[in-house]
Amino acid sequence: MNRLQESLSGKGRGPGRGPGAPAAKIKNQKATIKRIWSYLKKQKISIISVIFFVVITSILNILGPFMIGYIIDHHVLPLDVKGTVRMGILLAAIFIASSLLTWLQTFVMIRASLKTIQHLRLELFEKLQSLPISFFDKKQQGDLMSRMTNDIDNLNFALSQSVIQIISSILSLVGTAVAMLYLNWILALVTLLIIPLIVTSTKQIIKRSSVNYQNRQRDLGNLNGYIEETISNSEIVTLFGKEQKTIQDFHEANERLRGSAMQSEMVSGLLGPTNNFINNLGQGLIVGVGAILAVHSLVTVGVITSFVTYARQFFRPINQLSNLLNTFQSAIAGAERVFEVLDEPIEITDAPHSLPRRPLEGNVEFRNVYFYYEKDKPVLKNISFKASAGEIVALVGPTGSGKTTIIQLLSRFYNVSSGEILIDGENIKSYSIEHLRDSIGVVLQDTYLFSGTVRENIRFGKLDATDEEVEKAAKIAYAHSFIKYLPQQYETMIESGGKNLSQGQRQLIAIARAILKNPDILILDEATSSVDTMTEVHIQKGLNNLMKGRTSFVIAHRLKTIENADRILVINDGEIIEQGNHDSLMALKGFYAQLQKQSLQGEEI
């Protein structure tokens, strides 16, 4: 939201870097290529098949020009019609076989490339599921989506051509060079003199285009991130009347992408015309030198014809390798962005010997817990308290005091900076993450529903739940009362994020989802904040039934809803400044009593 907030407030230059930002650079090209190959080589059978087809195709391609010269010298010039037809049919068969094998090797290579990309995309998605919440706090969702789609697609495009072109080009260069030396070493040397020009021009162009490709991928990721933010928060943009400002910021980001894309295409676009000019120059030299040699009867017309064809065939793989390097700059830039995510450390991991799965009693203890998002800026300071099994513990305090952070630490969204958290006498790090989170049910203030039916969204709390269990949970949460009036009731499709439901209805479905999970420990983070007073009364009845017999943590700004809690923790500036039940805290006439007074007066806490 940072970029969107800058847009709405009129600060900053919008998404992406400013015009004076330093150019991005490919960090380690060799290491990246080696890592890409480590994925591709898993398709061994396909790669071996492609190599076999490429070898046969290269032999046929080298044989073709040789036969053309042979036919001219031995059948066309001597006016041997039958021999010309016979050899012409053989030459046609060679060209047809070469074309079929070229198609086959391309098909096999594309298949291998798609399997490789499928594996890489799956690995990236699995990595995203295992990364800590702190990683997503620092990244734009649109940028991550760009890495998952655009960057991987660029890599797929390069892989589908790379193996074929590299092997084919090398074989063609070697085979063609041998054939030319066999036919005439003078013309062969003339042809080889052109290579340093091609290598030098290619090297200079590639050197300049690599930075531009990296910048283009960066700007594309920034633009995707801005698009995702503005579409997801379109209501806020409209509410503040910032449509024109948002359009202007988008225009600037779009212009930066156009500029970096234009620079990358302009520089890389020089490669083809430059090499074509050098190729034509080489063929001109071959024809000129060949004509002089022919006048002195040192070469035949057929040899010159073969050489012209060979020269074109000799320069083609050089051009292919040059273009391949150009394509690889874009692919490597994208691959590095993908590998950057894959190399992110997973801070939240299971202990080497996790405790066996078992139902939790729900005894929770915080011992001298400190937590920092940033060094030297503690969010929580020396938090210590105990919650016995079955107790209802309420956390109250001003916005930003650290209430939600306490809950996130209990769920191991983050690890504590120091101190420890225990459940049933065991450090929560001793439990597997899956076991811990399966044992905790959470209803957050910001409710999110997935695309799918109402029934599927409730069943997300327990994937093997029956229809009857789903509906029972909905009734306990008082969600059934509105679901039965939906067009298809429980089979009604929910739009992404639940846009076709009210905030209160989304909250009720989220509560039903937590009820269906039937957790050992329950967390309610402003669970009733988005519903009206009458609905809140109904929900509270269902929640009271749900909280019986299990440890529950409740965060609420409406202090009326937590007056019956067994223990109330008053949090301010990351510290517990008061704790006790409602009556004892009111008797203190301290901070909690002031909060109650503000609550009764309708002031925000």
C-alpha positions in Angstrom: 0.0 0.0 0.0 3.0 2.3 0.4 3.0 3.4 -3.3 -0.8 3.8 -3.3 -0.6 5.9 -0.2 2.0 8.1 -1.8 -0.2 8.5 -4.8 -3.3 9.5 -2.7 -1.3 11.9 -0.6 0.4 13.4 -3.6 3.8 12.5 -2.3 6.6 10.8 -4.3 6.8 10.1 -8.0 4.6 7.1 -8.2 5.7 3.6 -8.7 9.2 2.5 -9.7 12.4 4.4 -9.6 12.9 8.0 -10.6 14.7 9.0 -13.8 18.0 9.3 -11.9 17.8 5.9 -10.3 20.9 3.7 -10.8 20.6 1.1 -13.6 20.0 -2.5 -12.4 22.7 -5.0 -13.3 22.7 -8.7 -13.8 24.5 -9.9 -10.7 26.1 -13.2 -11.7 25.4 -14.3 -15.3 27.5 -17.5 -15.2 26.0 -18.7 -12.0 22.5 -18.0 -13.2 23.1 -19.9 -16.5 24.5 -22.8 -14.6 21.5 -22.8 -12.3 19.1 -22.7 -15.3 20.9 -25.7 -16.8 20.5 -27.6 -13.5 16.7 -27.5 -14.0 16.8 -28.2 -17.7 19.1 -31.3 -17.5 16.4 -33.1 -15.5 14.8 -33.8 -18.9 17.6 -36.1 -19.9 15.7 -38.3 -22.4 14.3 -35.3 -24.2 17.7 -33.5 -24.3 19.5 -36.7 -25.7 16.8 -37.1 -28.3 17.1 -33.4 -29.3 20.9 -33.8 -29.6 20.5 -36.8 -31.8 18.0 -35.1 -34.1 20.2 -32.0 -34.2 23.3 -34.0 -35.2 21.5 -35.7 -38.1 19.9 -32.4 -39.2 23.3 -30.7 -39.2 24.9 -33.4 -41.3 22.0 -33.2 -43.8 22.4 -29.4 -43.9 26.1 -29.6 -44.6 25.6 -32.3 -47.2 23.0 -30.1 -49.1 25.3 -27.3 -50.4 28.1 -29.9 -51.2 25.6 -31.8 -53.4 24.5 -28.6 -55.2 28.1 -27.9 -56.3 28.6 -31.5 -57.3 25.4 -31.5 -59.4 26.4 -28.3 -61.2 29.9 -29.5 -62.0 29.1 -33.1 -62.8 25.6 -33.1 -64.2 24.3 -29.6 -65.1 27.4 -28.3 -67.0 28.0 -31.6 -68.8 24.2 -31.4 -69.7 23.5 -34.8 -68.0 19.6 -34.5 -67.7 19.0 -37.9 -66.2 21.8 -37.5 -63.7 20.5 -34.0 -62.8 17.0 -35.3 -62.2 18.2 -38.3 -60.2 20.5 -36.2 -58.0 17.8 -33.4 -57.8 15.4 -36.0 -56.3 18.0 -37.1 -53.8 18.7 -33.5 -52.9 15.0 -32.8 -52.4 14.8 -35.9 -50.1 17.6 -34.5 -48.0 15.9 -31.1 -47.6 12.6 -32.8 -46.7 14.2 -35.0 -44.1 16.0 -32.0 -42.7 12.8 -30.0 -42.4 11.0 -32.9 -40.7 13.8 -33.5 -38.2 13.9 -29.7 -37.5 10.2 -29.8 -36.7 10.6 -32.9 -34.5 13.6 -31.5 -32.5 11.7 -28.2 -31.9 8.6 -30.1 -30.7 10.7 -32.3 -28.3 12.6 -29.2 -27.0 9.5 -27.2 -26.4 8.0 -30.1 -24.5 11.2 -30.4 -22.3 11.2 -26.6 -21.8 7.6 -26.5 -20.7 8.2 -29.3 -18.2 11.2 -27.5 -16.9 9.2 -24.3 -16.5 6.3 -26.2 -14.9 8.7 -27.5 -12.3 10.3 -24.1 -11.7 7.0 -22.3 -11.4 5.7 -25.0 -8.9 8.9 -24.6 -6.9 8.5 -20.8 -6.9 4.8 -21.1 -5.8 5.8 -23.6 -3.0 8.5 -21.2 -1.9 6.0 -18.4 -1.7 3.7 -20.5 0.5 6.6 -21.1 3.0 8.0 -17.6 3.2 7.4 -15.6 6.4 4.8 -12.8 6.6 7.7 -10.3 6.9 8.7 -11.1 3.3 5.3 -10.1 1.9 5.3 -7.0 4.0 8.3 -5.8 2.0 7.1 -6.9 -1.5 4.5 -5.7 -3.9 2.0 -8.5 -4.8 2.0 -7.3 -8.4 5.8 -7.6 -8.6 5.7 -11.2 -7.2 3.0 -12.0 -9.8 5.3 -10.6 -12.5 8.1 -12.9 -11.4 5.7 -15.8 -11.4 4.4 -15.0 -15.0 6.5 -12.6 -17.1 9.9 -13.5 -15.8 9.3 -17.3 -16.1 7.8 -16.9 -19.5 10.9 -15.1 -20.7 13.0 -17.9 -19.4 10.7 -20.5 -21.2 11.1 -18.6 -24.5 14.9 -18.8 -24.2 15.0 -22.5 -23.1 12.8 -23.6 -25.9 15.4 -22.4 -28.4 18.7 -22.5 -26.5 19.7 -26.2 -26.6 18.8 -26.7 -30.2 20.4 -23.5 -31.4 23.6 -23.9 -29.3 24.2 -27.5 -30.5 23.0 -26.9 -34.0 25.1 -23.7 -34.3 28.3 -25.4 -33.1 27.9 -28.5 -35.3 27.0 -26.3 -38.3 30.1 -24.0 -37.7 32.5 -27.0 -37.4 31.0 -29.0 -40.2 30.7 -26.1 -42.6 34.3 -25.0 -41.8 35.6 -28.5 -42.6 33.6 -28.7 -45.8 34.8 -25.2 -47.0 38.4 -26.2 -46.2 38.0 -29.4 -48.2 36.6 -27.5 -51.2 39.0 -24.6 -51.3 41.3 -23.3 -48.4 41.7 -19.8 -49.9 37.9 -19.1 -50.0 37.7 -20.8 -46.6 40.2 -18.3 -45.1 38.3 -15.4 -46.7 35.1 -16.6 -44.9 36.9 -17.0 -41.6 38.2 -13.4 -41.7 34.7 -12.2 -41.2 34.3 -13.9 -37.8 36.3 -11.4 -35.7 34.0 -8.6 -37.0 30.9 -10.5 -36.0 32.2 -11.4 -32.6 33.3 -7.9 -31.8 30.0 -6.3 -32.8 28.0 -8.9 -31.0 30.0 -8.5 -27.8 29.6 -4.7 -27.7 25.8 -4.9 -28.4 25.2 -7.6 -25.8 27.3 -5.7 -23.2 25.0 -2.7 -23.5 21.7 -4.6 -23.8 22.1 -6.7 -20.7 21.6 -3.7 -18.3 18.6 -2.5 -20.4 16.9 -5.9 -20.1 17.3 -5.9 -16.4 15.8 -2.4 -16.2 12.9 -3.4 -18.3 12.0 -6.4 -16.1 12.3 -4.2 -13.0 10.0 -1.5 -14.5 7.5 -4.2 -15.6 7.4 -5.6 -12.1 6.8 -2.1 -10.6 4.0 -1.4 -13.1 2.3 -4.7 -12.4 2.6 -4.0 -8.7 1.0 -0.5 -9.1 -1.8 -2.0 -11.2 -2.6 -4.6 -8.6 -2.6 -2.0 -5.8 -4.9 0.4 -7.5 -7.4 -2.2 -8.8 -7.5 -3.9 -5.3 -8.1 -0.5 -3.7 -10.3 1.1 -6.3 -12.9 2.1 -3.7 -10.3 4.2 -1.8 -9.1 5.8 -5.0 -12.7 6.8 -5.9 -13.6 7.8 -2.3 -10.7 10.3 -2.2 -11.3 11.5 -5.8 -7.8 10.6 -6.8 -8.6 9.1 -10.2 -6.6 11.7 -12.2 -3.6 11.5 -9.8 -3.7 7.7 -10.1 -3.9 7.9 -13.9 -0.9 10.4 -13.9 1.2 8.1 -11.7 0.3 5.1 -13.9 1.3 7.2 -17.0 4.7 7.9 -15.4 5.3 4.2 -14.6 4.1 3.2 -18.0 6.3 5.7 -19.6 9.3 4.4 -17.6 8.6 0.9 -18.8 8.2 2.2 -22.4 11.5 4.0 -22.1 13.5 1.0 -20.7 11.8 -1.4 -23.1 12.6 1.0 -26.0 16.2 1.2 -24.9 16.6 -2.6 -24.7 14.9 -3.1 -28.1 16.9 -0.4 -29.8 20.2 -1.7 -28.6 19.4 -5.3 -29.2 17.8 -4.5 -32.5 21.2 -3.3 -33.8 22.4 -6.9 -33.7 20.5 -8.2 -36.7 21.2 -5.4 -39.2 24.8 -5.2 -38.1 25.4 -8.9 -38.6 23.5 -9.0 -41.9 25.7 -6.2 -43.2 28.8 -8.1 -42.2 27.4 -11.3 -43.7 26.7 -9.6 -47.0 30.2 -8.1 -46.9 31.6 -11.6 -46.5 29.6 -13.1 -49.3 30.6 -10.2 -51.6 34.3 -11.0 -50.8 33.7 -14.7 -51.5 32.2 -14.0 -54.8 34.9 -11.5 -55.7 37.8 -13.7 -54.7 36.0 -16.8 -56.2 35.6 -15.0 -59.5 39.4 -14.2 -59.6 40.2 -17.8 -58.8 37.8 -19.1 -61.4 39.4 -17.0 -64.1 42.7 -18.7 -63.3 40.9 -22.1 -63.3 41.7 -22.6 -59.6 38.0 -23.3 -58.7 34.9 -24.4 -60.6 31.6 -22.7 -60.9 30.0 -25.5 -58.7 32.6 -24.9 -55.9 31.8 -21.1 -55.9 28.1 -21.9 -55.8 28.6 -24.3 -52.9 30.8 -21.7 -51.1 28.2 -19.0 -51.4 25.6 -21.4 -49.9 28.1 -22.5 -47.2 29.0 -18.9 -46.4 25.3 -18.1 -45.8 25.1 -21.3 -43.8 28.3 -20.5 -41.9 27.2 -17.0 -40.9 23.7 -18.1 -39.9 24.7 -20.1 -36.8 26.9 -17.2 -35.7 23.9 -14.9 -36.0 21.8 -17.4 -34.2 24.2 -17.5 -31.3 24.3 -13.8 -31.3 20.5 -13.5 -31.1 20.4 -16.3 -28.6 22.8 -14.3 -26.3 20.5 -11.3 -26.8 17.4 -13.4 -25.9 19.3 -14.8 -22.9 19.9 -11.4 -21.5 16.1 -11.0 -21.0 15.8 -14.6 -19.7 18.7 -14.2 -17.3 17.3 -10.9 -16.0 14.0 -12.7 -15.3 15.7 -15.8 -13.9 17.6 -13.8 -11.4 14.4 -12.2 -10.1 12.9 -15.7 -9.7 16.0 -17.2 -8.0 16.0 -14.1 -5.7 12.7 -15.3 -4.3 13.8 -19.0 -4.2 16.9 -18.0 -2.3 15.0 -16.1 0.4 15.7 -17.6 3.8 12.8 -19.3 5.5 12.9 -17.8 9.0 10.0 -19.9 10.3 11.0 -23.5 10.2 10.3 -26.7 12.1 12.6 -27.9 14.8 14.8 -30.9 13.9 12.7 -33.1 16.3 9.2 -31.7 16.6 6.8 -32.9 19.2 4.3 -35.6 18.1 0.9 -34.3 17.1 -1.6 -34.3 20.0 -4.6 -32.2 21.1 -3.4 -29.2 23.0 -4.8 -28.3 26.5 -4.3 -24.6 25.8 -2.1 -23.4 28.6 -0.3 -20.4 27.1 2.6 -18.5 28.6 4.6 -15.5 27.4 8.0 -15.1 29.1 9.9 -11.9 28.8 9.0 -11.5 25.1 10.6 -8.8 23.0 9.9 -8.2 19.3 11.4 -5.9 16.8 10.4 -5.2 13.2 13.4 -2.9 12.9 16.5 -2.9 15.0 16.4 -0.6 18.1 12.7 -0.1 17.7 10.9 -2.6 19.9 7.3 -3.3 19.1 6.8 -5.4 22.2 8.8 -5.0 25.5 9.1 -7.6 28.1 5.7 -9.2 27.6 4.9 -11.8 30.3 1.6 -13.4 31.2 -0.1 -16.8 31.6 -3.4 -18.0 30.2 -4.7 -21.2 31.7 -6.5 -23.8 29.6 -10.1 -22.7 28.9 -9.6 -19.0 29.9 -10.8 -16.1 27.9 -8.0 -13.5 27.6 -8.8 -10.1 26.2 -6.2 -7.7 24.8 -7.1 -4.0 24.9 -5.3 -0.8 24.2 -4.8 2.0 21.7 -4.3 1.3 18.0 -0.7 0.3 17.4 0.0 -0.7 21.0 1.0 -4.2 19.9 -2.1 -6.3 20.5 -2.2 -7.9 17.0 1.6 -8.5 17.1 1.1 -10.6 20.3 -1.4 -12.8 18.4 0.9 -13.1 15.4 3.8 -14.3 17.5 1.5 -16.9 19.1 0.7 -18.2 15.6 4.4 -18.0 14.6 3.7 -15.6 11.8 7.0 -14.1 13.2 9.6 -15.5 15.6 10.1 -13.6 18.9 13.3 -11.4 19.0 14.0 -12.6 22.5 12.1 -14.4 25.3 9.9 -17.4 24.6 6.3 -18.4 24.2 5.1 -21.7 25.6 2.0 -23.8 25.0 1.3 -26.6 27.6 4.8 -26.0 29.0 6.6 -26.5 25.6 8.2 -23.7 23.5 6.0 -23.2 20.5 9.2 -23.8 18.3 9.0 -27.4 19.5 5.8 -27.9 17.7 5.7 -28.4 13.9 4.3 -25.3 12.2 1.5 -27.4 10.7 0.6 -28.8 14.1 0.7 -25.4 15.8 -1.5 -23.7 13.2 -3.9 -26.6 12.9 -4.5 -26.2 16.6 -5.2 -22.4 16.4 -8.3 -20.9 14.9 -8.0 -17.3 13.9 -10.6 -14.7 12.8 -8.9 -11.6 11.6 -10.2 -8.1 11.4 -9.5 -8.0 7.7 -11.5 -10.8 6.2 -10.6 -12.4 2.9 -12.7 -14.8 0.9 -11.5 -16.8 -2.1 -13.2 -17.2 -5.4 -15.6 -20.1 -5.1 -18.9 -21.0 -3.4 -19.9 -20.0 0.1 -19.7 -23.7 1.1 -16.1 -24.0 -0.2 -15.1 -20.9 1.7 -16.5 -22.2 5.0 -15.0 -25.6 4.3 -11.6 -24.0 4.0 -11.4 -24.4 7.8 -11.7 -28.2 7.5 -11.4 -29.6 4.0 -12.9 -33.0 4.7 -16.0 -31.5 6.4 -19.4 -32.8 5.3 -22.1 -30.5 4.1 -24.0 -30.9 7.3 -20.9 -29.9 9.3 -20.5 -26.8 7.1 -24.1 -25.7 7.6 -23.9 -26.4 11.4 -20.9 -24.1 11.7 -22.7 -21.5 9.6 -25.7 -21.6 12.0 -23.5 -21.3 15.1 -21.9 -18.2 13.5 -25.4 -16.9 12.6 -24.2 -16.9 8.9 -27.0 -19.3 7.9 -29.6 -16.5 8.4 -28.3 -14.6 5.4 -26.9 -17.5 3.3 -30.3 -19.0 2.9 -31.5 -15.9 1.1 -28.6 -15.9 -1.4 -29.5 -16.9 -5.0 -28.0 -20.4 -4.7 -27.6 -20.4 -0.9 -24.5 -22.3 0.0 -23.6 -22.8 -3.7 -23.6 -19.1 -4.4 -20.3 -18.1 -6.1 -18.2 -15.5 -4.2 -16.2 -13.1 -6.2 -12.5 -12.8 -5.4 -12.2 -11.1 -2.0 -15.9 -11.4 -1.4 -16.8 -8.2 -3.3 -20.4 -9.3 -3.8 -21.0 -9.6 -0.1 -21.1 -7.0 2.6 -18.2 -6.7 5.1 -20.4 -8.0 7.8 -21.4 -11.0 5.8 -17.8 -11.8 5.0 -17.0 -11.6 8.7 -19.7 -14.1 9.5 -18.4 -16.6 6.9 -14.9 -16.2 8.3 -16.3 -16.9 11.8 -18.1 -20.0 10.5 -14.8 -21.1 8.9 -13.0 -20.9 12.3 -15.9 -22.6 14.1 -15.7 -25.5 11.6 -12.0 -25.9 12.3 -12.8 -26.5 16.0 -9.4 -25.4 17.2 -7.8 -26.0 20.6 -6.9 -22.3 20.9 -9.1 -19.5 19.5 -8.0 -16.0 18.4 -10.5 -13.3 17.6 -8.9 -10.2 16.3 -11.7 -7.6 16.1 -13.9 -10.4 14.9 -17.1 -8.4 15.3 -15.8 -5.0 14.3 -17.6 -4.9 10.9 -21.1 -6.0 12.0 -24.0 -4.0 13.3 -24.9 -4.1 17.0 -27.8 -6.6 16.5 -25.7 -9.0 14.5 -22.9 -8.7 17.0 -25.3 -9.9 19.7 -26.1 -13.0 17.7 -22.4 -13.6 16.9 -21.4 -13.2 20.5 -23.8 -16.0 21.5 -22.2 -18.3 19.0 -18.7 -17.3 20.0 -19.5 -17.8 23.7 -20.5 -21.4 22.9 -17.4 -21.8 20.7 -15.1 -20.5 23.4 -16.3 -22.8 26.1 -13.6 -25.3 27.1 -10.9 -23.7 25.0 -8.3 -21.0 25.5 -9.4 -17.9 23.7 -7.7 -14.6 22.9 -10.0 -11.7 22.0 -8.9 -8.3 20.7 -11.7 -5.8 20.7 -12.2 -2.0 20.6 -15.8 -2.4 21.8 -14.9 -3.0 25.4 -18.5 -4.0 26.2 -17.8 -7.3 24.4 -14.9 -8.4 26.6 -16.2 -7.4 30.1 -16.8 -11.1 30.9 -13.3 -12.1 30.0 -11.4 -14.1 32.7 -8.3 -11.9 32.2 -7.8 -8.6 30.5 -4.4 -7.4 29.4 -4.1 -3.7 28.9 -1.4 -3.0 26.3 0.2 0.4 25.7 3.3 1.2 23.7 4.2 -2.5 23.5 4.0 -3.1 27.3 1.4 -4.7 29.6 0.6 -1.8 31.9 -2.4 -3.4 33.7 -4.0 -6.8 33.9 -6.9 -8.4 35.8 -10.6 -8.9 35.3 -13.1 -6.1 34.4 -14.1 -5.3 38.0 -10.5 -5.2 39.4 -9.3 -3.0 36.5 -12.2 -0.6 37.0 -11.4 -0.4 40.7 -7.8 0.7 39.8 -9.2 3.7 38.1 -6.2 3.6 35.7 -5.7 3.3 32.0 -8.4 0.7 31.5 -11.0 2.8 33.3 -10.1 5.7 31.0 -10.5 3.4 27.9 -13.9 2.3 29.3 -14.9 6.0 29.7 -13.9 6.8 26.1 -15.7 3.7 24.8 -19.0 4.7 26.6 -18.6 8.2 25.1 -18.2 6.7 21.6 -14.6 7.9 21.3 -12.0 5.8 19.3 -9.7 3.8 21.5 
